[in-house]
Amino acid sequence: MTELVWFRNDLRLADNPALTAACAGNAPVRACFILTPGQWQAHDWSPARVRFVVDHANDLARQLARLGIPMHFLWADRFDDALDRLIEHARQHRVRRIHFNEEYGINERRRDKALKQRAERDGVAVNKYRDQSVAPVGKILTAQGTPYTVFTPFSRRWRQWLDHQPPQVLPTPRPRAEALEPKPIAAVPDGFDPAPPALVATGEAAAHARLARFLDAAAGHYKTRRDVPALDGTSGLSPYLASGVLSGRQCLVAAQAARTAGNREGVDSWINEIAWRDFYIHILYHYPQVSMHRAFKPETEALDWNGTGPAFEAWKAGQTGVPIVDAAMRQLAATGWMHNRLRMITAMFLSKNLFIDWRLGEAWFMSRLVDGFLASNNGGWQWSASTGTDAAPYFRIFNPVSQSARFDPDGEFIRRWVPELAALDSKRIHQPWQDGPTVKGYPGPIVDLKASRQAAIARFRALKDGAEGG
């Protein structure tokens, strides 16, 4: 009888609980990955992410083949079809156990529950493992045994938990048989081309090399450079984390080792970002409504968002007339990635200044990002829109001009992505509509920043007053 590993959002050999468990005995091990292009489209996967996943699934197949483990690529359209193919594959290869690492979106959880019911009718055991977060979901709870909904106390408890139960990184399994000839995915599924140029190198080894370079050379400056979009001040690891080529545990263990060697302040700041990622996974697990297009704060469902129309199209195209917003949106379109500070600026501009439903922005980001990850993307958008857990207070609204002047003081990032403004000085480039004639080829701002801020605050305040009066 055979052990089957179903790879999903965990495209790696090392520190893979499902693969490690399947390889614990002497039984033959097989692996599979199911391509579900219809489901990917329904979940707003971007061409960049699909190509990234295909490339890394092929690389994983090559690495597994060296261990004597065959990888089978199964094709389905959506999750329901995927289960049919998986059950059929299990029967064909006399599988006795299916191993997989958990995912926490509502559709994924329903799929996995249905698999367990169907497989066990066939006498096939289903073993699942907690993997996506550093601290397993369900472990970081308040003294009352309830989930945290605010990041700061969550992060304190998270660090305490890790101090008492340091994460263990699992090794790559040993070869189980003679090396095999892998059979790769021949092409990206229809509907997901073209994609922006690859942002990072392909492969698990490349991910670890990038992690090592970051911790050796850049992590010490992370706290001071992480918010400056013109600098290469971030780790650049988010695509690998989003698709599980790297695990959060691997990142944390490597960061802790770098911290003991020096660079403590910068490394600690980066470890805090790992905690944020765990926090949003924790929210997704405990509050499944956030993966069902619902606000974490149910009272904000009553907000009367503006219609989309030309304003939404201008935002998507990087033609809002607000330079830092446009530069960020053009970076996203060209690369499939956006600097984190700019994700907050552009999200708040859409949801507060334009007062357009955050869900539309969330979906647009997912449809363009190579590192689109439901928990983090949803968490970030709901934070910006003041509808989520630990959200920005509704009256704190980023002024994109102030943000631009602070984090891109010389306009270097804006010049790179909005060349129409390249000739402007470092003061005017942040708000070209002031102190001079309109710049040829560049639009004026589509919204008055001050008036739209006041209008957004008034809408939230009316919602708050109505809730208290009701």
Secondary structure in CASP SS format (residue, H / E / C, confidence):
PFRMAT SS
TARGET T0000
AUTHOR 0000-0000-0000
METHOD secondary structure of the structure
MODEL  1
M C 1.00
T E 1.00
E E 1.00
L E 1.00
V E 1.00
W E 1.00
F E 1.00
R C 1.00
N C 1.00
D C 1.00
L C 1.00
R C 1.00
L C 1.00
A C 1.00
D C 1.00
N C 1.00
P H 1.00
A H 1.00
L H 1.00
T H 1.00
A H 1.00
A H 1.00
C C 1.00
A C 1.00
G C 1.00
N C 1.00
A C 1.00
P C 1.00
V E 1.00
R E 1.00
A E 1.00
C E 1.00
F E 1.00
I E 1.00
L E 1.00
T C 1.00
P H 1.00
G H 1.00
Q H 1.00
W H 1.00
Q H 1.00
A H 1.00
H C 1.00
D C 1.00
W C 1.00
S C 1.00
P H 1.00
A H 1.00
R H 1.00
V H 1.00
R H 1.00
F H 1.00
V H 1.00
V H 1.00
D H 1.00
H H 1.00
A H 1.00
N H 1.00
D H 1.00
L H 1.00
A H 1.00
R H 1.00
Q H 1.00
L H 1.00
A H 1.00
R H 1.00
L C 1.00
G C 1.00
I C 1.00
P C 1.00
M E 1.00
H E 1.00
F E 1.00
L E 1.00
W E 1.00
A C 1.00
D C 1.00
R C 1.00
F H 1.00
D H 1.00
D H 1.00
A H 1.00
L H 1.00
D H 1.00
R H 1.00
L H 1.00
I H 1.00
E H 1.00
H H 1.00
A H 1.00
R H 1.00
Q H 1.00
H C 1.00
R C 1.00
V E 1.00
R E 1.00
R E 1.00
I E 1.00
H E 1.00
F E 1.00
N E 1.00
E C 1.00
E C 1.00
Y C 1.00
G C 1.00
I H 1.00
N H 1.00
E H 1.00
R H 1.00
R H 1.00
R H 1.00
D H 1.00
K H 1.00
A H 1.00
L H 1.00
K H 1.00
Q H 1.00
R H 1.00
A H 1.00
E H 1.00
R H 1.00
D C 1.00
G C 1.00
V C 1.00
A E 1.00
V E 1.00
N E 1.00
K E 1.00
Y E 1.00
R C 1.00
D C 1.00
Q C 1.00
S C 1.00
V C 1.00
A C 1.00
P C 1.00
V C 1.00
G C 1.00
K C 1.00
I C 1.00
L E 1.00
T C 1.00
A C 1.00
Q C 1.00
G C 1.00
T C 1.00
P E 1.00
Y C 1.00
T C 1.00
V C 1.00
F H 1.00
T H 1.00
P H 1.00
F H 1.00
S H 1.00
R H 1.00
R H 1.00
W H 1.00
R H 1.00
Q H 1.00
W H 1.00
L H 1.00
D H 1.00
H H 1.00
Q C 1.00
P C 1.00
P C 1.00
Q C 1.00
V C 1.00
L C 1.00
P C 1.00
T C 1.00
P C 1.00
R C 1.00
P C 1.00
R C 1.00
A C 1.00
E C 1.00
A C 1.00
L C 1.00
E C 1.00
P C 1.00
K C 1.00
P C 1.00
I C 1.00
A C 1.00
A C 1.00
V C 1.00
P C 1.00
D C 1.00
G C 1.00
F C 1.00
D C 1.00
P C 1.00
A C 1.00
P C 1.00
P C 1.00
A C 1.00
L C 1.00
V C 1.00
A C 1.00
T C 1.00
G C 1.00
E H 1.00
A H 1.00
A H 1.00
A H 1.00
H H 1.00
A H 1.00
R H 1.00
L H 1.00
A H 1.00
R H 1.00
F H 1.00
L H 1.00
D H 1.00
A H 1.00
A H 1.00
A H 1.00
G H 1.00
H H 1.00
Y H 1.00
K H 1.00
T H 1.00
R H 1.00
R C 1.00
D C 1.00
V C 1.00
P C 1.00
A C 1.00
L C 1.00
D C 1.00
G C 1.00
T C 1.00
S C 1.00
G C 1.00
L C 1.00
S H 1.00
P H 1.00
Y H 1.00
L H 1.00
A H 1.00
S C 1.00
G C 1.00
V C 1.00
L C 1.00
S C 1.00
G H 1.00
R H 1.00
Q H 1.00
C H 1.00
L H 1.00
V H 1.00
A H 1.00
A H 1.00
Q H 1.00
A H 1.00
A H 1.00
R H 1.00
T H 1.00
A C 1.00
G C 1.00
N C 1.00
R H 1.00
E H 1.00
G H 1.00
V H 1.00
D H 1.00
S H 1.00
W H 1.00
I H 1.00
N H 1.00
E H 1.00
I H 1.00
A H 1.00
W H 1.00
R H 1.00
D H 1.00
F H 1.00
Y H 1.00
I H 1.00
H H 1.00
I H 1.00
L H 1.00
Y H 1.00
H H 1.00
Y C 1.00
P H 1.00
Q H 1.00
V H 1.00
S H 1.00
M C 1.00
H C 1.00
R C 1.00
A C 1.00
F C 1.00
K C 1.00
P H 1.00
E H 1.00
T H 1.00
E H 1.00
A H 1.00
L C 1.00
D C 1.00
W C 1.00
N E 1.00
G C 1.00
T C 1.00
G H 1.00
P H 1.00
A H 1.00
F H 1.00
E H 1.00
A H 1.00
W H 1.00
K H 1.00
A H 1.00
G C 1.00
Q C 1.00
T C 1.00
G C 1.00
V C 1.00
P H 1.00
I H 1.00
V H 1.00
D H 1.00
A H 1.00
A H 1.00
M H 1.00
R H 1.00
Q H 1.00
L H 1.00
A H 1.00
A H 1.00
T H 1.00
G C 1.00
W C 1.00
M C 1.00
H C 1.00
N H 1.00
R H 1.00
L H 1.00
R H 1.00
M H 1.00
I H 1.00
T H 1.00
A H 1.00
M H 1.00
F H 1.00
L H 1.00
S H 1.00
K H 1.00
N H 1.00
L C 1.00
F C 1.00
I E 1.00
D C 1.00
W H 1.00
R H 1.00
L H 1.00
G H 1.00
E H 1.00
A H 1.00
W H 1.00
F H 1.00
M H 1.00
S C 1.00
R C 1.00
L C 1.00
V C 1.00
D C 1.00
G C 1.00
F C 1.00
L H 1.00
A H 1.00
S H 1.00
N H 1.00
N H 1.00
G H 1.00
G H 1.00
W H 1.00
Q H 1.00
W H 1.00
S H 1.00
A H 1.00
S C 1.00
T C 1.00
G C 1.00
T C 1.00
D C 1.00
A C 1.00
A C 1.00
P C 1.00
Y C 1.00
F C 1.00
R C 1.00
I C 1.00
F C 1.00
N C 1.00
P H 1.00
V H 1.00
S H 1.00
Q H 1.00
S H 1.00
A H 1.00
R H 1.00
F H 1.00
D C 1.00
P C 1.00
D C 1.00
G C 1.00
E H 1.00
F H 1.00
I H 1.00
R H 1.00
R H 1.00
W H 1.00
V C 1.00
P H 1.00
E H 1.00
L H 1.00
A C 1.00
A C 1.00
L C 1.00
D C 1.00
S C 1.00
K C 1.00
R H 1.00
I H 1.00
H H 1.00
Q C 1.00
P C 1.00
W C 1.00
Q C 1.00
D C 1.00
G C 1.00
P C 1.00
T C 1.00
V C 1.00
K C 1.00
G C 1.00
Y C 1.00
P C 1.00
G C 1.00
P C 1.00
I C 1.00
V C 1.00
D C 1.00
L H 1.00
K H 1.00
A H 1.00
S H 1.00
R H 1.00
Q H 1.00
A H 1.00
A H 1.00
I H 1.00
A H 1.00
R H 1.00
F H 1.00
R H 1.00
A H 1.00
L H 1.00
K H 1.00
D H 1.00
G H 1.00
A H 1.00
E H 1.00
G H 1.00
G C 1.00
END
